[in-house]
């Protein structure tokens, strides 16, 4: 019996685990209930377990019965501060939500640990199971690396793999690509400083509010006029703030924006150009501006060799019709990029759209998004197969 059949056999347990996790979503780096649930699910398996110091991570090491290299498998565990509106029987009621499907990632990784444990005698090497908090903006992967994740077996992994469910792809479809698969995530803040005064006499002030409005438009024009269309950038202004009273022109006005990039060269160009752009707009109104542009997550880049192996191996496991190359990178970001910056590997998207949801249904991060946990059997089997491939 292969991993596909074995995954199907443990699917009911994984679905139960996923639905328990879905009801207790926790946000950030501190996930005590989630961590306890994972530790309970792993109890009884022959794993060397360690937990994090600065975060509620769980690392399990499975040592094969034969010597060999190390492979890392990742599942992130954190949720989002979103009030769920799915009407599921097992919906969260604590004000948070697994709106990005990390509950499936966690349950799928537990499944991979169970499958590989059953094949421990065939493993020529070791497997690190990385249960990670803080993917949603807090860089939990980086914290785990700092705490020694990659040295868990005494040597660097030779490959690293992660799967991520996607609500807008057909259920059971696996998609990936060599090279860049997801954008880098960056943060942009601009603070315009002027001279406030009475709302009835703007000519006596240096009003920073019109400057802020001009900057929002200027940023959109910049992306279409100064950047290569074949190396795209997305700048989305998500925060605007100015003033506290309706009849008072404030001294300052601020904006915050999410900036997604697909290359280091583009990031370097933005770091040069954005302060110049902002200073020019502000100067036209007699104001000054401070610009803070920083990296949050690097670009997620799949290793070409590992990804070719992944496509072939998953095609053999699941059927070539279900394993497809992703034509273009996605503009979302992922802190598994920090692992792939150190270890060659592959990040794979897994379609999990329920049968009763159309192609235009809710996306990841929506408070109405649903994921079909029937994909858990294949998630667990796929991770186990990829590890076994590298350790055979």
Secondary structure as UniProt FT lines:
FT   HELIX           3..23
FT   HELIX           32..42
FT   TURN            43..44
FT   STRAND          48..51
FT   STRAND          58..63
FT   STRAND          66..76
FT   STRAND          79..80
FT   TURN            89..90
FT   TURN            99..100
FT   HELIX           102..118
FT   HELIX           120..122
FT   STRAND          124..132
FT   TURN            135..137
FT   HELIX           140..146
FT   TURN            147..148
FT   HELIX           149..151
FT   TURN            152..153
FT   STRAND          159..170
FT   TURN            171..172
FT   STRAND          174..176
FT   STRAND          179..182
FT   STRAND          184..193
FT   STRAND          197..198
FT   TURN            199..200
FT   HELIX           202..204
FT   HELIX           208..225
FT   TURN            229..230
FT   STRAND          233..242
FT   TURN            246..247
FT   STRAND          248..249
FT   STRAND          252..261
FT   HELIX           264..284
FT   TURN            285..286
FT   STRAND          288..297
FT   STRAND          300..302
FT   HELIX           304..318
FT   HELIX           320..322
FT   STRAND          323..325
FT   HELIX           336..340
FT   TURN            341..342
FT   STRAND          345..353
FT   TURN            355..356
FT   TURN            359..360
FT   TURN            364..365
FT   TURN            367..368
FT   HELIX           373..375
FT   HELIX           376..390
//
